[in-house]
Amino acid sequence: MANENLGAAKKAKNDEFYTQYADIEKEMNAYLEYNPDVFRDKTILLPCDDPEWSNFTKYFAQNFDTFGLKKLISTSYAPNSKPKTVPYQPALFELEDERFDEVKTKANGKIFTLTRDTSGDKRIDVDDLEWSYLDGDGDFRSEEVTKLRDEADVIITNPPFSLFREFLFWILSGSKRFSIIGNMNAITYKETFPLIKGNEMWLGMSISSGDREFGVPDSYPLESAGWRVDDSGAKFIRVKGVRWFTNIEHGKRHLPLPLMTKADNIKFSKHKEVKGVEYQTYDNYDAIEVPFTDAIPSDYEGIMGVPISFLDKYSPEQFLILGMCENEDLYGLKTKRYSSSECKEAYLAKFNKPGTYDLNASGVLVLEGRLEKVYQRILIRHRRPA
């Protein structure tokens, strides 16, 4: 499946995905609709990017004047520093440029900048991009690219999924506005969730379900389902569970989620797990299990465990995020701890194989006398129950 492609890419560090132009445009439009001047007079940095292929570069270059940008900077990663699967072939524009260097084209990253009209057509767009080789390989952690981060006001890109944690920390170290693409499971990272809980980062507007198609280099191994090759020979894969992670405001996150009361959910819900069934209480948390976001009861005053996909609909004015069902009791919400022997016994009873499992890692329900662990849950409560 498509997520197998993602897993293999992360393992091999071969996760150079090219975001589609339409996906970039839709997300940026959400920010612009909320604040038309969100990018005005700003320097935008597109790191971990390949300006020769990138739709990020094309999108912001084509909209330079419309958005009122101050400066656009894109940097790429050196071919010698990427997984070596096929021989590297420089782009034609580089080969025909007098600055072409046979050593640097492989060992150095490139930097593209856009600040002025160089073509004389009285507008600033993709034809006015200026380029040169970086001194290093273009790794975002390098001093060279970090200086570009410090110069920028906004950072936007699709970073390598395998480096998401490190890349996010790098951005936050510079206290920048950002919008980046990552796997939805990043919500559960210990480095990420406190930012969401503290309203310092949230999910973007434009991706909330399903999967997305990304372009990949010619060298990318298409070994499983969810891929295609278009008429021009370009390769694409579909990746499940991707999201935009951002601290740029958009209107969707301030829209309240329409909900039914607890009684109406039990009576009318479309979900068989809810309709005609009383909400269950966790054995290890003082909270009820809500298996679907649209089944959150509007009138429940206590703590609720909801799926991580709840964050697609989360409004900070409507809900308060208290924590997440996880190993460490960071939020003081656990009412019971199991001994290692109890954990092992419950694990063996369910999975019938050697090993142990910390039942505090998620909500635990008692079903037919057995302890059953649910999927990862976020613990929330209403700010003002209906």
N, C-alpha and C positions, 0 to 999 in steps of 0.2 A: 504494500500500500504506500501512499504518499508519505506517511510519517516514517516508514522504513527508510525512504530516501533521506529524510532529515536525520534520522538516527545514524545512518551510515556516514552522512556528511560530517556530523559532529565528531564521530569517532576518528575519522580520517582528517579532520580539520579542513575538509573540502566543502565549505559552506559559503561559497561565493554566489549569492543569489541576486539576480537583477530584478528589482521591483518594477511592475508595469506602470506606465505613464498614467493610465486612468486611475489606478489605486492611489498614486501620489496626489493627483489632482483632487480626487474626492475628499481625501483627508485634509489637505490644505484649505480647500473651500470651506470646510467646517470652521476652521479658525478665522478665516477671512469674513465669513458671515457673522460671526460673533464680534469681531473687531476688524473692520476693513483696513486699519492701519497697523496691524500686528507685525508686519515685516518692514514697514516704512522706516527709512534711514538706518536699517540694520545691516550688519555684516553677517552673512550666513556661511557657515562652514559645513561642507559635505565630506567628512572623513570616511575611511574604510570604503572608499568609493573608487570606481574606475571611470573617470570622465570620458573616456573613449567609448564606453558602452552605456553609461549610466543615464537613466531617465530622470534621476534627481537633477543632474546638471542641466539636461535639456529643459526640464520644466522651469527651473528658476532662471535660467538664462533667457528663455523665451518670454518670461514674465518680469524681467528685471525692471523695465520702465513702469509697467502696470502696478507692481507692488511698491515702487519707489525705493528699491534696495540701494544701499550704500556700496556694498561690495559682495561679491560671490567668490568663494574659495572652494575648490575641489582638490582632493589629494587621492592618489592611487598607491597601491602596494606593489613593490618590485616583483617581477616575474620569478626571479631566483628564490624569493622568499615564500612563494606559493607551492602547493603540492606539484611535483614534477611528473606530469602525465604525458604531455605531448610537447614537441619543440615549440618555443615561443616565436611568434611572428610579429614584428613591430607593425603598427598601423601605417598606412600610406602617408598620412599627413606628417608623421614623424620621419619616415624615410626620406621624404622630399625636402625636409627642413635642413638648413645648413648647420643647425645645432645638433643634428643626429650624432649620437655617440654609441658605437657598437658595444662598449662595456656598460655604460650607464643605462642603456635601454633595458638591460636585464637585471642589473644590480641595484638600480635606484628607482624610487617611486617618482611620480610626476606631480606637479602642482599646476592647476589651471586657475586663473583669476579673471574676473570680469569687473571692470570699474568704469569703462569709457567706450565711446564709439571709435573703433579703430578702422572700420571699413568705409567711413565717410557717408553712410546712408542716413544719418541723422537719427538713428535709434540704437539702443544698446540691446544686443541679443546674442544668440549662440555664435554668430559669425565673428563676434568681437572677443572671444575667449583668447587669452594669452597663456602660453605654457612654458615651462622649463623643467629641468630635472631637479628633484630634491637632492639634498646632500646625502640623505640616508635612504633606507628602503621604504619609508612611508608608514612604518608602524605607528599607530596612533599613540603608543606609549612613549615614543621617542621625544626628546627635548624639542626637536624641530617642529613636530606636529603639535605638541603641547603648547608651544608659543602661538601657533595659529588658533588653537582653542581659546587661549587667553585674549586674543584679538577679537574673536567672534562674539556676537550677541546671541545667536541661535545656532544650534547644531541639529541637523536633520540627516538621517541616513538609515540604511538597513545594515547594521553591523553583523559580523560573523556570529551566528547563534552560539557557537562554542565559547565565545568570549563575552557574552552578554553581561554577566556580572561585572567583569573587569571594565568593560566599556562604560557601563552605567556609572560606576564609581569614578571613572576618569572624567565623565561629564560633570558629575555633581561636585567634584573637587574644584571645578572652575565656576560653579554656581551659575550655570547657563540655562536659558530656555532650550527645550529640546523636544524632538519628536522622533522616536526610533521604533523600528519593528523588531519584535521578538516573539518567542514561543509563549503561548498562554501559560504554560507551567512556570514561567518566570515569576508569576504572581506569588507562588509559594516559597520563593527563595527568601532566606533569612535577611538578605541584603535589600530585597525589594519590598516585601510586604510592609515593613514599618513605614516606608515612604507613602504607600497607599493608605494605610491606617491614619497617618498623620496629615493626609490631604496635601502632600507635597508632590504626588504623582498620581495619575489616573489613566484609564484606558482611553484611546482615541475614539472618534465617532464612527468611522466608516467601516470597520470590520468588527462584526459581533457574532458571526456564526459561519459554519461551513469552512471552506479552505480558500486558498489563493494560489494563483499561478505565477511562478517566477521564471524568468529567463536564467539560463545557466551557461557557463563557458562550453565551447565545443569539446573540451577535455572531460566534461562531467560524465561519470558513468551512469547510464540509465539502465539500472539493473532490475527495477521493479515497476509496479503499476503506477499510474498517475503521471505519465509523461507523454510528450508529443514532440514532433519535429514539424515545423511549418514549411511552407513551400520554398522559402529561401534557405532552408537547412538549419535555422535557428532552433535551439533546444529549449524546452520548457518542462518544468515539473510542477505538480500541485502539492502544496504543503498544508497540512491540517493544523488547526489551532494556533494561527498566528494572530497577533494583535499589535496595534500601535500603543506605545507607552509614551506619555507626554506630560508636561506641566504647562502646556499652552491651553488656555481656556477655549471651550466650545459649548454651545448651548444645550446639547443633548444631555449633558451630565447634570443639568439643573432642572430637568423635567421630572416631575414625580411619577412614580410607577403606579398605574391604576391597579387596585387590589380588591379582593372580596374579603368579607369577614371570615373568621374561623368557621362559623356555622355554615355559611354559604359555600365555602370551599369543600367542606365535608359532604355537602348536599349536591353541589353542581360541578365540581372540578372535572376537567377532562382527563385527569390522570387517575388511573386505577389504584395507584399507591396512596391516593388521598381521598378520592370519592368513597364515602361510606366507611372511612377508616379514621379513627381518632389519631391525632398527631402524637407521635411517640416521644418520650423523653430519654435522653442519653443516660447511660449508666455511669459515665465518668465525667459528665458536664451537667450543670444545672441549666439545660437548654433543650428545646424541642427540635426534632429533626424535620427540616423542610426540604424535600428532595428536588423541588422545582421552584425557580424564581417566581413564576406567576402564581404559585401556591402559598406565598407568604401571606399570612392572615393579617388583615389591616388593623385588627383590634387587639392583637396580642401584645401585652405589655412587657413580657419577659424576654429572655435571650433566645435567639433562634440560630440554628446552624444551617447555612445555605450553601449551594454549590459555588465554586469560584467564578462560574459564568455569571453569577449575580452582578459582578462588577461591570458588566456591559450595560446594566440598567441602573446602576447605583447613583443616587442623588444624595449629596452630603447634607442637603437641607431636610431630607426625608428620613434618612437612617444614620445611625451611629455605628461605626465599626469598632468592635470591642477587642477582637483578636482573631486568632486562627487556631483550630484544633491542631496541635503540634506537640513535638516531644518535650520542649521546655515550657514550663508553666510561667510564661512571661506576663500573663495578664491576671493571674490570681483567680481564674474561673473554674478550675478543676475542683471537684468535690471529693474525688476518690483516687487513690493511687494503688495500682496492683503490684504485688511482689513479682520478682522475676519468675518464680515458680508458677504463679497463676498465669502470667503472660505466656509462658512456654506451654502450659497445659491447654490454654484456650487456642493458641496458635496451632498446636498439633491436632487438636480436635477438629479444627476447621480445614486445615490444609493437608493433614496426614503426611507430613514429612518433617525431617529434623530441622531445628532452627528455633529462633525466638522472635517475637515481635512485640514491640512496645505498644500496648493497646491505647496508650494516651496519645498516640500519633494522630488519631482522628476520633470522631464521635463513635461511641460503642453502644449498640442497641442490644437488648436481650430479646432474642427471637426464639420461641419454643424452648426456652431454658438454656439457650446457648448465647455466648457473646459473639456478636457480629460487628465487624468494623465497616463503616461506610466510607465513601470516598472523601477526599479532603474537603473540609467545610470551613467557611468563614463565619464567625460569630458576630451577630448584629442585634440591634434592637431599634424599635421605632423611636424617633425623637418625640413625636406626638401621635400616639395610637389613635385610630379613628373611634 
